[in-house]
C-alpha cells in the first residue's frame, strides 16, 4: 500500500493485503502444516487442520478443541466440494475417536461460516457464534434488509466511483448463498467475556471488531493459546471495510483498539491464526500491523491537503489495478481510513452537490 512503483505491488487477497512481518520478528512453530483431510496436535487439547479454499488464499486453518466426549470445531471453510471432502477425510481420521460436539464460528465471512449448517446437519450438534455475526449472517443469507441497487450506486458515486457495476454483484444474496450451506440455527450467542468450558480448559471469548462486526477470538489463559480468527494473521493485513451496510462508524478505530486488547495477553502466547502458520510474537505482530495502518493514515492525511474523494485515494493505498471483489474491498478500506481520520479530528468530511470529499482541518 504505497505509491512507490519501484517495488512490486503486494498481493491482495479476499482477506486483505499481503503484509508479512520482517524475518525473525515472529517465531513460527516447527510443526508441519497438515495436509487437507488430516489434523495434527498443535497445543494442549487443540488439533490443527486445514480446509482448502477455491480462491487466491487457498486454505483456512480450523481448530479441533478437545471437550468432554469429543471436540468442538472452530471455523468451517467454504461450502464447496473440496471443503466437504476434507471434512469427510478428517471424520475418518479423527472423529471416530473424538466425535464432534459443537461448531464455533469466529465471524461472518464464508470461509469461516460457510459449512456451519452442513456440519451441524451432518453431526447433529449445536452452533455457537456472536449475536452480531448471527444477525449479519441472516441478512446475508436471506437478503432481508439488504441495500438495493440504486442505494449501492448512489453510495459509491457519492464517494467518487462513477461506475459501480463491478461492485453491485458483491451485494447479491445469491452470491453469498453459493458460498454457504444455509443459515444454521444457533443454539447460543457468545458474548464478549463469556467463558466456554471445553474439556479441562477454559476459553474466554474476546470480541475484536474491525475486520468483521461481532468477530470473536478465543483465549485460553492457562494454556497461553489464542485462536485469533482473522484479527491477527502472520502475513496478511486483514481488510478493514466501511460502508452503509456496516453499523460501526469507525471500524479501523475498532480494529486498532482490539489489537491493543490482544497485545495485553502474555508475550509467550501461541497464536493460532485462520491463515498462515501458528506463531509466537503476538506483541511484535500487533505493533507491525498498527504501524502499517499509521503509515497509511499519514499518507492519506498528506494527500488530503486538498479535498479528495475516496476513489481519488485508491492509487495512494494500492499499486495495482483493482477490479471486482478487490475493488470493493479496497474502496471499503480507503473509506475506513478516511473515517478514522475524521473521528480523530484530522480530516473533515464535506458534501458538495452529492459528492463527498475529505480535507485537512
C-alpha positions in Angstrom: 0.0 0.0 0.0 2.2 2.7 -1.3 2.5 4.8 -4.4 6.2 3.8 -4.9 6.1 2.0 -8.2 9.7 0.8 -8.0 8.7 -2.1 -5.8 6.4 -4.9 -6.9 2.7 -4.5 -5.9 1.8 -6.6 -2.9 -0.8 -9.3 -3.5 -4.3 -8.6 -2.4 -6.5 -11.5 -1.3 -10.1 -11.7 -0.2 -8.9 -11.3 3.4 -6.7 -8.3 2.8 -3.2 -7.4 1.7 -0.1 -9.5 1.9 2.0 -7.9 4.7 4.4 -10.2 6.5 6.5 -9.1 9.4 10.2 -8.8 9.0 12.3 -12.0 9.4 12.8 -13.1 13.0 10.1 -10.8 14.3 7.9 -13.8 14.7 8.8 -17.4 15.8 6.8 -19.9 13.8 6.0 -23.4 15.1 8.1 -26.2 13.8 5.0 -28.4 13.3 4.4 -29.0 9.6 1.1 -27.8 8.2 -1.4 -30.6 8.0 -2.4 -31.8 4.5 -6.1 -31.3 3.6 -8.1 -34.1 5.4 -5.7 -34.6 8.3 -5.0 -32.9 11.6 -2.1 -32.6 13.9 -1.7 -31.7 17.6 -0.6 -28.0 17.9 -1.4 -27.1 21.6 -2.7 -28.8 24.7 -6.2 -30.0 23.8 -6.1 -28.4 20.3 -5.6 -30.1 16.9 -4.9 -28.1 13.7 -6.5 -28.9 10.4 -6.6 -27.1 7.0 -9.6 -26.9 4.7 -8.8 -25.9 1.1 -10.4 -22.8 -0.5 -11.1 -22.2 -4.2 -9.6 -18.8 -4.2 -6.2 -17.0 -4.2 -6.0 -17.5 -0.4 -6.1 -21.3 -0.8 -6.7 -22.5 2.8 -8.3 -21.8 6.1 -6.9 -23.2 9.4 -9.6 -24.8 11.5 -9.2 -26.0 15.1 -10.5 -29.1 16.8 -10.7 -28.2 20.5 -10.9 -31.0 23.0 -14.1 -31.1 25.0 -15.8 -33.7 27.2 -16.6 -36.7 25.0 -15.2 -35.2 21.8 -14.2 -31.9 20.2 -15.5 -28.5 19.1 -14.8 -27.4 15.6 -13.7 -23.8 15.4 -14.5 -22.4 11.9 -15.6 -24.4 8.9 -14.3 -23.5 5.4 -16.5 -22.5 2.4 -19.4 -24.6 1.1 -17.6 -26.2 -1.8 -16.9 -29.8 -2.6 -13.2 -29.7 -1.8 -14.1 -28.4 1.7 -16.6 -31.2 2.3 -14.2 -33.8 1.0 -11.5 -32.5 3.5 -14.0 -32.7 6.4 -15.1 -36.2 5.4 -11.4 -37.3 5.5 -10.9 -35.7 8.9 -14.0 -37.5 10.0 -12.5 -40.9 9.1 -9.2 -40.0 10.8 -10.2 -38.1 13.9 -13.9 -38.1 14.6 -14.2 -41.8 15.2 -12.4 -41.3 18.5 -13.2 -37.6 19.0 -16.8 -37.1 17.9 -17.9 -33.6 17.0 -19.9 -31.9 19.9 -20.3 -28.4 18.6 -19.3 -25.9 15.9 -18.0 -22.4 16.8 -17.9 -19.6 14.2 -15.5 -16.7 14.7 -17.1 -14.4 12.2 -19.4 -13.9 9.2 -17.1 -14.4 6.2 -17.9 -17.5 4.1 -14.6 -19.2 4.6 -15.3 -19.2 8.3 -19.1 -19.8 8.4 -19.8 -21.4 5.0 -20.1 -25.0 6.2 -21.6 -24.4 9.6 -25.1 -25.6 8.6 -23.7 -28.6 6.7 -21.5 -29.7 9.7 -24.5 -29.1 12.1 -26.7 -31.3 10.0 -24.1 -34.0 9.5 -23.3 -34.4 13.2 -26.4 -33.1 14.9 -24.6 -30.6 17.0 -25.2 -27.0 18.2 -23.6 -24.0 16.5 -22.2 -21.0 18.5 -21.4 -17.5 17.3 -21.8 -13.9 18.4 -25.3 -12.3 18.2 -23.9 -9.7 15.7 -22.4 -12.5 13.5 -25.8 -14.3 13.5 -27.7 -11.1 12.7 -25.4 -10.3 9.7 -25.4 -13.9 8.6 -29.2 -13.8 8.5 -29.2 -10.7 6.4 -26.6 -12.1 4.0 -28.4 -15.4 3.7 -31.9 -14.1 3.2 -31.3 -10.7 1.6 -33.8 -9.1 4.0 -32.9 -5.5 4.7 -30.0 -5.5 2.2 -29.4 -2.4 0.2 -31.0 -2.1 -3.3 -29.1 -1.4 -6.5 -30.0 2.3 -6.5 -28.7 2.7 -3.0 -25.5 1.0 -3.8 -24.8 3.1 -6.9 -25.7 6.3 -5.1 -23.3 5.5 -2.2 -20.3 4.7 -4.3 -21.0 7.5 -6.8 -21.1 10.0 -3.8 -17.5 8.8 -3.0 -16.2 9.4 -6.5 -16.7 6.0 -8.1 -18.5 6.8 -11.4 -19.3 3.2 -12.4 -20.3 0.8 -9.6 -21.1 -2.0 -12.0 -18.3 -4.2 -10.7 -19.3 -3.7 -7.1 -23.1 -4.4 -7.4 -22.7 -8.2 -7.5 -21.0 -8.1 -4.1 -24.4 -7.3 -2.6 -26.2 -10.1 -4.4 -27.6 -12.6 -1.8 -27.3 -15.4 -4.4 -23.5 -14.8 -4.4 -23.3 -15.4 -0.7 -25.6 -18.3 -0.8 -23.3 -20.1 -3.3 -20.5 -20.0 -0.7 -22.5 -21.2 2.3 -24.6 -24.2 3.2 -27.5 -22.3 4.6 -28.4 -20.4 7.8 -27.8 -22.7 10.7 -30.0 -22.5 13.9 -27.8 -21.0 16.6 -28.1 -22.6 20.0 -26.0 -19.9 21.8 -24.9 -16.4 21.2 -21.5 -16.0 22.7 -20.8 -12.5 24.1 -17.6 -10.7 24.9 -16.1 -12.1 28.1 -18.1 -15.4 28.1 -16.1 -18.4 29.3 -16.5 -21.6 27.3 -15.5 -24.6 29.4 -14.4 -27.2 26.9 -12.8 -30.4 28.3 -10.4 -29.4 31.0 -9.8 -25.9 29.6 -11.5 -22.5 29.8 -11.7 -20.4 26.7 -12.6 -16.7 27.0 -14.4 -15.1 24.1 -12.9 -11.7 23.2 -14.9 -9.6 20.8 -12.5 -7.9 18.4 -14.3 -5.8 15.8 -12.9 -4.1 12.8 -12.3 -6.8 10.2 -15.8 -8.1 10.8 -18.6 -7.0 13.2 -19.0 -9.5 16.0 -15.6 -11.1 15.4 -14.6 -13.4 18.3 -11.2 -14.6 19.3 -10.8 -17.4 21.9 -8.2 -17.1 24.6 -7.1 -19.9 26.9 -5.2 -18.1 29.6 -3.9 -21.1 31.4 -2.5 -22.7 28.3 -1.5 -19.4 26.8 -3.1 -20.0 23.5 -5.1 -17.6 21.3 -7.3 -18.6 18.5 -7.2 -15.3 16.6 -9.5 -15.8 13.7 -8.7 -13.1 11.1 -7.9 -10.4 13.7 -4.2 -11.2 13.9 -2.6 -13.0 10.9 1.1 -13.5 10.5 1.5 -12.5 6.9 -1.7 -10.6 5.9 -3.1 -7.2 7.0 -6.7 -8.0 7.3 -9.2 -6.0 5.3 -11.0 -3.3 7.2 -14.1 -2.2 5.5 -16.5 0.7 5.8 -19.9 1.3 4.1 -23.6 2.0 4.6 -24.1 -1.7 5.2 -21.8 -1.7 8.3 -23.1 -0.4 11.6 -19.7 0.5 13.1 -19.0 4.2 12.2 -15.3 3.7 12.8 -14.2 0.2 12.0 -10.5 1.0 11.8 -10.6 2.5 15.2 -12.3 -0.6 16.5 -9.7 -2.8 14.8 -6.8 -0.9 16.3 -8.4 -0.9 19.8 -8.9 -4.6 19.5 -5.3 -5.1 18.6 -4.2 -3.3 21.8 -6.5 -5.5 23.8 -4.9 -8.6 22.4 -1.5 -7.1 22.9 -2.1 -7.3 26.7 -2.0 -11.1 26.6 1.2 -12.8 27.8 4.2 -12.5 25.4 4.6 -16.3 25.3 1.1 -16.7 23.8 0.8 -19.1 20.9 -1.3 -17.5 18.2 -3.4 -19.8 16.1 -4.4 -17.7 13.1 -7.0 -18.6 10.4 -4.5 -18.3 7.6 -0.8 -18.9 7.6 1.3 -20.7 10.3 0.9 -20.6 14.1 3.4 -18.4 15.7 4.8 -16.7 18.8 5.3 -12.9 18.8 1.8 -11.5 19.3 3.1 -8.2 20.6 5.5 -7.8 17.6 2.8 -8.6 15.1 0.3 -6.2 16.7 3.0 -3.5 16.6 3.7 -4.2 13.0 0.1 -4.1 12.0 -0.5 -0.9 14.0 2.5 0.8 12.4 1.3 -0.3 8.9 -2.0 1.5 9.4 -0.4 4.5 11.0 1.8 4.9 7.8 -1.3 4.6 5.7 -3.1 7.2 7.7 -0.2 9.6 7.4 -0.1 9.2 3.6 -3.8 9.8 3.3 -3.8 12.8 5.5 -0.9 14.3 3.4 -2.9 13.7 0.2 -5.9 15.3 1.7 -4.3 18.7 2.0 -6.5 19.3 -1.0 -10.0 17.8 -0.9 -10.1 14.2 -2.2 -12.8 11.6 -2.8 -12.2 8.0 -1.6 -11.9 7.0 -5.3 -9.1 9.5 -5.8 -7.1 8.0 -2.9 -7.1 4.4 -4.1 -3.8 4.8 -6.0 -2.2 6.1 -2.8 -3.1 2.9 -1.0 -2.9 0.3 -3.7 -0.4 0.0 -6.5 -2.3 -2.5 -8.6 -5.3 -2.4 -10.9 -8.4 -3.1 -8.8 -11.4 -5.0 -10.2 -14.5 -6.7 -8.8 -14.1 -8.0 -5.3 -10.6 -6.4 -4.9 -12.1 -3.0 -5.9 -14.9 -3.4 -3.4 -12.5 -4.3 -0.6 -10.1 -1.6 -1.4 -12.8 1.0 -1.6 -14.0 0.0 1.9 -10.5 0.1 3.2 -9.9 3.6 1.9 -13.2 4.8 3.5 -12.3 3.1 6.8 -9.0 5.1 6.9 -10.7 8.3 5.9 -13.5 8.0 8.5 -10.9 7.1 11.2 -9.2 10.5 10.4 -12.5 12.3 10.6 -13.2 10.7 14.0 -9.7 11.7 15.1 -10.3 15.3 14.1 -7.5 15.2 11.5 -9.8 15.5 8.4 -13.3 16.9 7.8 -15.9 15.4 5.5 -17.7 17.7 3.1 -20.7 17.0 0.8 -21.0 19.4 -2.2 -23.7 18.6 -4.7 -23.8 15.0 -3.6 -20.0 14.4 -3.8 -18.2 13.6 -0.5 -14.7 14.8 -0.2 -12.2 14.7 2.7 -9.9 17.5 3.5 -7.5 18.7 6.2 -9.0 20.6 9.1 
